[in-house]
């Protein structure tokens, strides 16, 4: 077991009371998970402060405490380490405790509002197919090579990240690809990680319930690139007008990709159909199973990352052409009724518009487009009317329904959404709070060749109501409804 003094290296220490020579058996940021010999991190949070649980942690066996304020009553045989920022120290100490696994992998972080999951998933598939063992940390799932682990958050806490990376190293992984959320960056969950590269996909309206302003949201995403070393690469989507902002202070090697502008990595859409995409990437033509302009960007980002990680262009394109996308991302549900049924995670105005524009551009105009959409409770209320407006603009029929209402009244959420639907579009808009009934209604309204989009939850297999997660899978429900008709 490592000694306390060794795992504190680089943690911006202010003051230490107690024995630094003792062994640490485990780390904990939740006092309920403290064991004998643990180091407990007292981290201030939005609703609770870890400093309030220091005594409980000591009583449960903690032998050392990392905190921002030293308690007045110091327990015998317990070390107290004061730091500037407990959350930041957690990441640094966790990396040391697990023997800095990110330094033993080529770890690439992907950030942005949309496209993170697909980009990370494709990168994992790509390097597995190229003969490497690779790890994945994503919204949908975590993977150690082909072994699947449950994922509860887009980016786990610092302890879980380093433990996962350590397991990847132990299993022989050489690469790891990780979604990096704005929450994680602001909360220092990635502190102490050594990234080989960072990828910026795009940025649009999201998480303003947390970040409060769009500028703060942009600054949060930028933290990934500010922290890259000179040995790393930074890759940005230059077609997003805020892409250059991400690179302003980075020390990393700067690289760009684009469909519309001059860039280091350039692609052109040759054919865009409901069966797939044909792209010209750096002068090479290739066909891909993924659909839509937004996936053209994802594919280009993956291609560029592969090349920056020193893989051959042709090998990368050959592998990418054989791949499917991430679960719950423009995922089609097969059925005997010739109805094109799509499940997508689109839960921001920009993502929903991208998906519906893709459908609109590829349809023949003979089909009816039916969109089922909701908005989450206890989240950014400002996007609710905008989501409904976009759904009505690009659909022939719209059903507003519940997403994850959480602690809010579903009917109030739907009222907020309905405020964005104009008088003309109200005639084609229905409100059905029960999500299963909303999906059933969409299926009953659809005829052969019509298109159903069920948006907002994608890969999720639950619906959260009043603190309880009830099993609910959009794809499962769609499959049941369409295959029983």
C-alpha positions in Angstrom: 0.0 0.0 0.0 1.3 3.5 -0.8 2.4 5.9 2.0 0.4 9.0 2.6 3.4 11.3 2.0 4.0 9.7 -1.5 0.4 10.2 -2.8 0.2 13.8 -1.7 2.9 14.9 -4.2 1.7 17.8 -6.3 -1.5 18.5 -4.3 -0.8 22.1 -3.4 -0.5 21.5 0.4 -1.0 24.3 2.9 -0.6 22.6 6.2 -0.2 19.0 7.6 -1.0 17.7 11.0 -0.2 14.1 11.9 1.8 11.2 10.6 2.6 11.2 6.8 4.4 7.8 7.0 1.3 5.7 7.4 -0.1 3.4 4.7 -3.3 4.3 2.9 -5.5 1.4 1.9 -8.3 3.2 0.0 -9.6 6.6 -1.0 -13.1 8.0 -0.4 -15.1 11.2 -1.1 -18.3 9.6 0.4 -18.1 9.1 4.1 -20.3 6.0 3.7 -17.6 4.3 1.7 -14.8 4.9 4.2 -12.9 1.8 5.4 -10.2 1.1 7.8 -7.1 2.9 6.5 -8.9 5.2 4.1 -8.0 8.7 3.1 -11.2 10.8 3.1 -11.6 13.9 0.9 -13.8 16.6 2.4 -15.1 18.3 -0.7 -17.6 21.2 -0.6 -20.5 20.5 -2.9 -23.7 22.2 -4.2 -26.0 20.6 -1.6 -23.7 19.1 1.0 -20.2 19.9 2.4 -17.8 17.0 2.9 -16.3 18.9 5.9 -19.5 18.1 7.8 -18.7 14.4 7.6 -15.1 14.4 8.7 -15.9 13.0 12.2 -18.1 10.3 10.7 -15.2 9.3 8.3 -12.7 9.1 11.2 -15.2 6.9 13.2 -15.5 4.6 10.2 -11.8 4.1 10.0 -10.3 7.0 8.0 -6.6 7.6 9.0 -6.1 10.8 7.0 -8.3 13.7 5.9 -7.8 16.1 3.0 -9.7 19.3 3.6 -9.8 23.0 3.0 -10.3 23.9 6.6 -8.6 22.0 9.5 -11.2 21.0 12.2 -10.8 22.5 15.6 -10.9 19.1 17.3 -8.1 16.9 15.9 -8.5 13.2 16.5 -5.5 11.2 17.7 -3.8 9.0 15.1 -5.4 10.9 12.2 -3.6 13.0 9.7 -5.2 16.3 8.5 -4.0 17.8 5.3 -5.1 21.3 4.4 -5.2 22.2 0.7 -6.3 25.1 -1.4 -9.0 23.1 -3.2 -10.2 19.7 -2.0 -11.7 18.7 -5.4 -8.5 19.5 -7.3 -6.4 17.7 -4.7 -8.7 14.6 -5.1 -7.7 14.2 -8.7 -4.0 14.7 -8.1 -3.9 12.3 -5.1 -6.1 9.7 -6.9 -3.7 9.7 -9.8 -0.8 9.1 -7.4 -2.6 6.4 -5.5 -3.3 4.4 -8.6 0.3 5.0 -9.9 -0.6 7.6 -12.5 -2.3 5.3 -15.0 -3.0 8.1 -17.5 0.7 8.4 -18.1 0.8 4.8 -19.2 -2.0 5.2 -21.8 -2.6 7.5 -24.7 -5.6 9.2 -23.2 -7.7 11.4 -25.4 -10.5 13.6 -24.0 -13.5 14.7 -26.1 -15.5 17.7 -25.1 -18.3 19.7 -26.7 -22.1 19.9 -26.5 -23.0 17.3 -29.1 -21.0 14.4 -30.6 -18.9 13.4 -27.6 -20.4 10.0 -27.2 -20.3 9.0 -30.9 -16.8 10.4 -31.3 -15.5 8.6 -28.2 -17.3 5.3 -29.1 -16.0 5.3 -32.7 -12.5 6.0 -31.5 -12.7 3.0 -29.1 -14.0 0.8 -31.9 -11.4 2.1 -34.3 -8.4 1.3 -32.1 -9.8 -2.1 -31.1 -10.2 -2.8 -34.8 -6.7 -1.6 -35.5 -5.4 -4.3 -33.2 -5.0 -2.4 -29.9 -6.6 -2.9 -26.6 -8.5 0.4 -25.8 -10.6 1.8 -23.0 -13.7 3.9 -23.2 -15.3 6.2 -20.7 -18.6 7.5 -22.0 -22.2 8.4 -21.3 -23.5 5.1 -22.6 -21.0 2.7 -21.2 -17.4 2.3 -19.9 -15.3 -0.4 -21.6 -12.0 -2.1 -20.9 -11.2 -3.5 -24.3 -14.5 -5.5 -25.0 -15.6 -5.8 -21.4 -18.6 -3.5 -20.7 -19.0 -1.7 -17.4 -22.0 0.3 -16.4 -21.8 4.1 -16.8 -23.7 6.4 -14.5 -22.2 9.7 -15.5 -20.7 11.3 -18.6 -17.5 11.7 -16.7 -17.1 9.8 -13.4 -15.5 11.3 -10.2 -11.7 11.5 -10.0 -11.4 8.3 -7.9 -13.5 6.3 -10.3 -11.7 7.7 -13.4 -8.2 6.7 -12.1 -9.4 3.3 -10.8 -10.9 2.6 -14.3 -7.7 3.8 -16.0 -5.6 1.6 -13.7 -7.7 -1.4 -14.6 -7.3 -0.6 -18.3 -3.5 -0.5 -17.9 -3.6 -3.8 -16.0 -5.6 -5.4 -18.8 -3.0 -4.3 -21.4 -4.8 -1.3 -22.9 -2.6 1.2 -24.8 -5.2 3.8 -25.5 -8.3 5.3 -23.8 -11.0 7.6 -25.0 -13.0 9.7 -22.6 -16.0 12.0 -22.8 -15.1 15.1 -20.7 -18.2 17.1 -19.5 -18.2 20.7 -18.6 -19.4 19.8 -15.0 -16.4 17.5 -14.7 -13.9 20.2 -15.8 -15.3 22.8 -13.4 -15.4 20.3 -10.6 -11.7 19.3 -11.2 -12.6 15.6 -11.8 -9.9 15.4 -14.5 -7.2 17.1 -12.4 -4.0 15.1 -12.4 -4.8 13.3 -15.7 -2.2 13.3 -18.4 -4.0 13.7 -21.8 -2.3 12.8 -25.0 -4.9 14.9 -26.8 -8.1 16.9 -26.6 -10.9 17.1 -29.1 -13.5 19.9 -29.4 -16.7 19.0 -31.3 -19.0 22.0 -31.0 -20.8 24.1 -28.4 -24.4 25.2 -28.1 -27.1 25.9 -25.5 -26.9 23.4 -22.7 -26.4 23.1 -18.9 -27.1 26.7 -18.2 -29.0 25.6 -15.1 -25.5 24.8 -13.8 -23.1 27.2 -15.5 -25.7 30.1 -15.4 -24.3 31.9 -18.5 -23.2 30.8 -21.9 -19.8 32.4 -21.4 -19.2 30.4 -18.2 -20.2 27.2 -20.2 -17.6 28.1 -22.9 -14.9 28.7 -20.2 -15.7 25.3 -18.6 -15.1 23.5 -21.9 -11.9 25.5 -22.5 -10.4 24.1 -19.3 -9.6 20.8 -21.1 -7.4 22.6 -23.6 -5.8 25.0 -21.1 -4.6 22.0 -19.2 -2.9 20.1 -22.1 0.8 19.7 -22.1 3.2 20.8 -25.0 3.5 17.1 -25.9 -0.3 16.7 -26.5 -2.4 17.7 -29.5 -5.5 19.8 -29.5 -8.1 19.2 -32.3 -10.9 21.6 -32.9 -13.9 21.9 -35.2 -13.1 25.2 -37.0 -16.6 25.4 -38.4 -17.9 26.2 -34.9 -17.2 29.9 -34.4 -16.1 29.3 -30.8 -13.6 26.7 -31.8 -10.7 29.2 -31.9 -11.6 30.3 -28.3 -10.9 26.8 -27.1 -7.3 27.1 -28.4 -6.4 30.5 -27.1 -4.3 29.5 -24.2 -3.4 25.9 -25.0 0.3 24.8 -25.0 -0.6 21.8 -27.1 0.0 21.3 -30.9 -3.0 23.0 -32.5 -5.0 21.1 -35.3 -8.3 21.9 -37.0 -11.0 20.0 -38.9 -13.8 21.2 -41.1 -16.4 20.5 -43.7 -16.7 24.2 -44.8 -13.4 26.0 -44.2 -9.7 25.6 -44.7 -8.4 23.2 -42.1 -5.7 20.6 -41.4 -8.2 17.8 -41.9 -10.9 18.4 -44.5 -13.9 16.5 -45.6 -16.6 16.9 -48.3 -20.0 15.2 -48.4 -20.4 13.4 -51.7 -23.6 11.6 -50.9 -25.9 11.9 -47.9 -28.7 9.3 -47.7 -30.8 7.4 -45.1 -28.5 4.5 -45.8 -25.2 6.3 -45.1 -22.6 8.8 -46.1 -20.1 9.0 -48.8 -17.3 11.4 -47.8 -14.1 12.6 -49.5 -11.6 12.9 -46.6 -8.2 14.3 -47.4 -8.7 13.3 -51.1 -9.8 9.7 -50.3 -13.4 8.7 -51.0 -15.1 6.3 -48.5 -18.6 5.1 -47.6 -19.8 5.1 -44.0 -22.8 3.5 -42.3 -23.5 6.6 -40.2 -26.1 9.2 -41.4 -26.2 13.0 -41.5 -24.0 16.1 -41.6 -23.4 15.9 -37.8 -22.0 12.4 -38.2 -19.8 13.7 -41.0 -18.2 15.9 -38.4 -17.9 13.0 -35.9 -16.3 10.8 -38.5 -13.8 13.5 -39.5 -12.9 14.2 -35.9 -12.3 10.4 -35.3 -10.2 10.2 -38.5 -8.1 13.2 -37.6 -7.5 11.9 -34.1 -6.5 8.5 -35.5 -3.9 10.2 -37.7 -2.7 12.4 -34.9 -2.1 9.2 -32.9 0.2 8.1 -35.8 -2.1 5.6 -37.5 -2.1 5.3 -41.3 -4.8 7.2 -43.1 -6.0 4.3 -45.3 -6.2 1.9 -42.3 -8.2 4.4 -40.3 -10.7 5.0 -43.2 -11.0 1.3 -43.9 -11.9 0.6 -40.3 -14.3 3.5 -39.9 -16.2 2.5 -43.0 -17.2 -0.8 -41.3 -18.5 0.8 -38.0 -21.9 1.5 -36.5 -22.5 4.5 -34.3 -23.1 4.7 -30.6 -26.2 3.2 -29.0 -29.1 5.7 -28.9 -27.6 8.0 -31.5 -29.8 8.1 -34.7 -30.4 4.4 -33.9 -33.0 2.8 -36.2 -35.6 0.3 -34.9 -36.4 -2.4 -37.5 -40.0 -3.3 -38.0 -42.2 -5.1 -40.6 -44.3 -2.0 -41.3 -41.7 -0.1 -43.4 -41.8 2.7 -40.9 -38.4 4.5 -40.3 -38.3 4.6 -36.5 -35.4 6.4 -35.0 -34.2 6.8 -31.4 -31.9 9.7 -30.6 -30.4 11.2 -27.5 -30.9 14.8 -28.9 -31.8 16.7 -25.7 -30.5 20.2 -26.7 -32.0 22.6 -29.2 -29.0 22.3 -31.5 -28.9 18.5 -31.4 -32.6 18.2 -32.1 -32.4 20.6 -35.0 -29.4 18.7 -36.4 -31.3 15.4 -36.3 -34.6 16.8 -37.7 -32.7 18.7 -40.5 -30.9 15.5 -41.4 -34.3 13.8 -41.7 -35.8 16.7 -43.6 -32.9 16.8 -46.1 -33.0 13.1 -46.8 -36.8 12.5 -47.0 -38.8 12.5 -50.2 -41.6 14.7 -48.9 -44.1 11.9 -49.3 -43.6 10.8 -45.7 -45.1 12.1 -42.5 -42.5 13.0 -39.9 -43.8 12.4 -36.3 -41.6 13.6 -33.5 -41.9 12.6 -29.8 -40.0 14.9 -27.5 -39.8 15.9 -23.9 -37.5 18.0 -21.6 -35.9 16.9 -18.3 -37.0 18.3 -15.0 -34.6 20.2 -12.6 -32.6 21.3 -15.7 -32.3 24.3 -17.9 -35.8 25.6 -18.3 -34.8 28.1 -21.0 -34.4 25.5 -23.7 -37.9 24.0 -23.2 -39.9 26.3 -25.5 -37.1 26.2 -28.1 -37.1 22.4 -28.2 -40.8 22.4 -28.9 -40.5 25.1 -31.5 -37.8 23.2 -33.4 -39.8 20.0 -33.2 -42.9 21.7 -34.7 -40.9 23.5 -37.4 -39.4 20.3 -38.8 -42.2 17.8 -38.2 -45.6 17.1 -39.6 -46.9 15.9 -36.2 -45.4 16.5 -32.8 -46.2 14.8 -29.5 -44.8 16.6 -26.4 -44.3 14.2 -23.5 -42.3 13.5 -20.4 -38.5 12.9 -20.4 -37.0 12.5 -16.9 -39.3 14.8 -14.9 -37.3 14.2 -11.8 -38.8 16.4 -9.0 -40.8 18.6 -11.2 -44.5 18.4 -12.2 -44.5 16.9 -15.8 -47.4 19.1 -16.7 -45.5 22.2 -15.9 -42.6 21.1 -18.0 -45.0 20.5 -20.9 -46.6 23.9 -20.4 -43.2 25.5 -20.6 -42.5 23.6 -23.8 -45.9 24.4 -25.4 -45.1 28.1 -24.9 -42.6 27.8 -27.8 -45.2 26.4 -30.3 -46.8 29.1 -32.5 -50.5 29.2 -33.2 -50.3 27.6 -36.6 -48.2 24.7 -35.3 -50.4 24.1 -32.3 -52.9 22.3 -34.6 -50.3 19.6 -35.3 -49.0 19.4 -31.7 -50.3 16.9 -29.1 -49.5 16.8 -25.4 -49.4 13.3 -23.8 -47.5 13.3 -20.4 -47.2 9.5 -20.3 -44.2 8.7 -22.5 -45.2 5.2 -23.3 -48.6 6.4 -24.4 -46.9 9.1 -26.5 -44.8 6.6 -28.3 -47.8 4.3 -28.8 -49.8 7.2 -30.3 -46.9 8.0 -32.7 -46.8 4.4 -33.8 -50.6 4.3 -34.3 -50.5 7.5 -36.4 -47.7 6.3 -38.6 -48.3 4.6 -42.0 -45.7 2.7 -44.1 -42.8 4.9 -45.2 -43.5 7.4 -42.5 -40.7 8.5 -40.1 -41.0 8.5 -36.3 -38.3 10.2 -34.2 -38.3 9.5 -30.5 -35.8 12.0 -29.1 -34.3 13.1 -25.8 -33.3 9.9 -23.9 -31.5 7.8 -26.5 -29.5 5.0 -24.7 -31.1 5.6 -21.3 -33.0 2.6 -19.9 -34.8 4.5 -17.2 -37.2 7.3 -16.5 -36.5 9.3 -13.3 -39.6 10.4 -11.4 -39.5 11.8 -7.9 -36.0 10.4 -7.1 -36.9 6.9 -8.4 -35.4 5.4 -11.6 -38.1 3.3 -13.3 -37.1 1.0 -16.2 -37.9 2.7 -19.5 -36.2 2.2 -22.8 -37.4 4.1 -25.9 -36.0 1.6 -28.3 -37.6 -1.3 -26.4 -41.0 0.5 -26.3 -40.8 1.4 -30.0 -39.9 -2.2 -30.9 -42.8 -3.6 -28.9 -45.3 -1.2 -30.5 -44.2 -1.5 -34.1 -43.7 -5.2 -34.1 -47.1 -6.0 -32.5 -49.1 -4.0 -35.0 
